[in-house]
Amino acid sequence: MYVLVAYDIVDDRRRTRLADRLSEILHRIQKSVFEGYLEPAQVQEVYDRIQDEANLSEDSVLILRLCRGCRASAEYLGVCRELAVEPGHDEVI
């Protein structure tokens, strides 16, 4: 499943730790936005990492699970980082 994670973490240290942990399993496309195709167990791992690093009484995190059709309609404008490619599919640009 395709997942997009965006966050607003107020503390620099927590923000850096969360970014480092999410970078291990997702592609960073902006400073506080990550995306990628994950297996169901990996989605739970994303939730676990967020719970471990974020203070949800101060920070906000958005997690979107997007279907293939929604993903296909996404538009990237400006300078974009490498897009996450679904496993087993070729990337078409």
Secondary structure, DSSP 8 states (H G I E B T S, - for coil): -EEEEEEE-SSHHHHHHHHHHHHTTSEEEETTEEEEE--HHHHHHHHHHHHHH--TTT-EEEEEEE-HHHHHT----SS-------TT-----
